[in-house]
């Protein structure tokens, strides 16, 4: 009988320890592998908003899958449904540094005749491996255009206000 009491006491103690170690008092927290939906607003250091889910469906992605920038992904881990947080993401965890080797000139004769380039326009160029890259036209002259293949937010620190709306599934 004494052994049974000790075993029962151990099981009850273990249960209490495990309950205390669970996900923050029984609340479900986002973790790697979860499919989540978030509302967000992204801004630059000067406060300029560059993207927001306002007026749209929340952004849905699998945490840790590489579908969003690293800093955004990391910020969602550990959030609970309904929680809002502001996170500052340095460019290294966002779109990386600007690469000046990704800015280059293209002769107008190399462009299809149906394209009339204007500054700010985005074009698709075909890479030698058959994939395509989006470039932004930065300079237009009679003889050539200059295009920038850097992501528009490369080299910029970003701030996001993120609200976890839903955790759709957990592994």
C-alpha positions as CSV (number, residue, x, y, z in Angstrom):
1,X,0.0,0.0,0.0
2,X,2.8,2.4,0.8
3,X,4.4,1.8,-2.6
4,X,1.1,2.6,-4.3
5,X,0.9,5.9,-2.4
6,X,4.4,6.8,-3.4
7,X,3.7,5.9,-7.1
8,X,0.4,7.8,-7.0
9,X,2.1,10.8,-5.4
10,X,4.9,10.7,-8.1
11,X,2.3,10.5,-10.9
12,X,0.3,13.4,-9.5
13,X,3.5,15.4,-9.1
14,X,4.6,14.6,-12.6
15,X,1.2,15.6,-13.9
16,X,1.5,18.9,-12.1
17,X,5.0,19.5,-13.5
18,X,3.9,18.7,-17.0
19,X,0.8,20.9,-16.8
20,X,3.0,23.7,-15.6
21,X,5.3,23.2,-18.6
22,X,2.5,23.2,-21.1
23,X,2.0,25.9,-23.6
24,X,1.6,28.9,-21.3
25,X,-1.2,27.8,-19.0
26,X,-3.1,25.8,-21.6
27,X,-3.1,28.5,-24.3
28,X,-2.1,27.4,-27.8
29,X,1.1,29.1,-29.0
30,X,2.3,29.2,-32.6
31,X,5.2,27.0,-33.3
32,X,7.3,25.8,-36.3
33,X,5.1,23.7,-38.6
34,X,1.8,25.4,-37.7
35,X,-0.3,26.9,-40.4
36,X,-1.2,30.4,-39.2
37,X,-3.2,33.4,-40.3
38,X,-2.0,36.9,-39.3
39,X,-3.0,40.5,-39.9
40,X,0.0,42.8,-40.3
41,X,1.2,46.2,-41.2
42,X,4.8,46.7,-42.4
43,X,6.5,50.1,-42.3
44,X,10.0,51.6,-42.9
45,X,12.1,53.4,-40.3
46,X,10.5,56.8,-41.4
47,X,7.0,55.4,-40.7
48,X,6.1,54.8,-44.4
49,X,3.7,51.8,-44.7
50,X,4.9,49.5,-47.5
51,X,2.3,46.7,-47.1
52,X,-0.7,45.8,-45.0
53,X,-3.3,43.1,-44.8
54,X,-6.0,45.7,-43.9
55,X,-8.9,45.3,-46.2
56,X,-7.7,41.8,-47.3
57,X,-7.8,38.3,-45.9
58,X,-5.1,37.6,-43.3
59,X,-1.8,36.3,-44.6
60,X,-1.7,32.5,-44.3
61,X,1.7,30.6,-44.1
62,X,3.4,27.7,-42.5
63,X,5.7,28.8,-39.7
64,X,9.3,27.9,-40.4
65,X,8.7,26.9,-44.1
66,X,10.5,29.9,-45.6
67,X,7.3,31.4,-47.1
68,X,7.9,34.7,-45.3
69,X,11.1,36.6,-44.4
70,X,13.1,35.1,-41.5
71,X,12.4,37.9,-39.0
72,X,8.7,37.8,-39.6
73,X,8.6,34.0,-39.3
74,X,10.6,34.2,-36.0
75,X,8.3,36.9,-34.6
76,X,5.2,34.7,-34.9
77,X,6.7,31.7,-33.0
78,X,5.4,31.8,-29.4
79,X,2.5,34.1,-30.1
80,X,-1.0,33.2,-28.9
81,X,-4.3,33.8,-30.9
82,X,-5.4,37.4,-30.6
83,X,-1.9,38.6,-29.5
84,X,-0.5,41.7,-31.2
85,X,3.2,42.5,-31.3
86,X,5.5,45.0,-32.9
87,X,8.8,43.7,-34.2
88,X,11.7,45.5,-35.7
89,X,13.5,43.4,-38.3
90,X,17.0,44.3,-39.5
91,X,17.6,44.1,-43.2
92,X,19.7,40.9,-42.8
93,X,16.6,39.1,-41.5
94,X,14.4,40.6,-44.1
95,X,15.5,41.0,-47.8
96,X,19.2,41.3,-47.2
97,X,21.6,44.0,-48.2
98,X,21.4,45.9,-51.6
99,X,23.7,44.4,-54.2
100,X,25.0,47.0,-56.6
101,X,25.9,44.2,-59.0
102,X,22.2,43.6,-59.4
103,X,21.8,47.0,-61.2
104,X,22.7,46.8,-64.8
105,X,22.1,48.4,-68.2
106,X,20.2,46.8,-71.1
107,X,20.4,48.1,-74.7
108,X,17.0,49.2,-76.0
109,X,17.7,46.9,-79.1
110,X,17.6,43.9,-76.7
111,X,14.0,44.7,-75.6
112,X,11.0,43.4,-77.4
113,X,9.5,46.1,-79.6
114,X,6.2,45.9,-77.8
115,X,7.8,47.1,-74.5
116,X,7.9,50.9,-73.9
117,X,9.9,51.1,-70.7
118,X,9.2,53.8,-68.1
119,X,10.9,54.5,-64.8
120,X,9.3,52.5,-62.0
121,X,7.9,49.8,-64.3
122,X,8.6,46.2,-63.5
123,X,9.8,43.8,-66.1
124,X,10.4,40.0,-66.2
125,X,13.8,39.0,-67.5
126,X,14.8,35.4,-68.4
127,X,17.9,34.1,-66.7
128,X,20.4,31.7,-68.4
129,X,18.9,28.8,-66.4
130,X,15.4,29.5,-67.8
131,X,14.0,31.0,-64.6
132,X,12.8,34.6,-64.5
133,X,13.6,37.6,-62.3
134,X,11.5,40.7,-61.7
135,X,13.5,43.9,-62.3
136,X,12.5,47.6,-61.8
137,X,13.4,50.1,-64.5
138,X,15.4,53.0,-62.9
139,X,16.7,55.0,-65.9
140,X,15.5,55.2,-69.4
141,X,17.5,56.8,-72.3
142,X,17.1,56.6,-76.0
143,X,19.9,54.0,-76.2
144,X,19.4,51.9,-73.1
145,X,17.5,51.3,-69.8
146,X,19.0,50.6,-66.4
147,X,17.2,48.0,-64.3
148,X,17.5,47.0,-60.7
149,X,17.1,43.3,-59.7
150,X,17.3,43.9,-56.0
151,X,14.1,43.4,-54.0
152,X,12.5,46.8,-53.4
153,X,13.0,46.5,-49.7
154,X,16.6,45.2,-49.8
155,X,18.9,47.0,-47.4
156,X,16.0,48.4,-45.4
157,X,15.2,47.7,-41.7
158,X,11.5,46.9,-41.4
159,X,8.9,47.2,-38.6
160,X,5.8,45.0,-38.5
161,X,2.7,45.1,-36.3
162,X,1.5,41.5,-36.3
163,X,-1.7,40.1,-34.9
164,X,-2.1,36.3,-34.8
165,X,-5.6,35.6,-36.0
166,X,-5.7,31.8,-36.2
167,X,-3.6,28.7,-35.8
168,X,-5.2,26.4,-38.4
169,X,-3.3,23.2,-37.7
170,X,-0.6,21.9,-35.6
171,X,1.6,18.8,-36.3
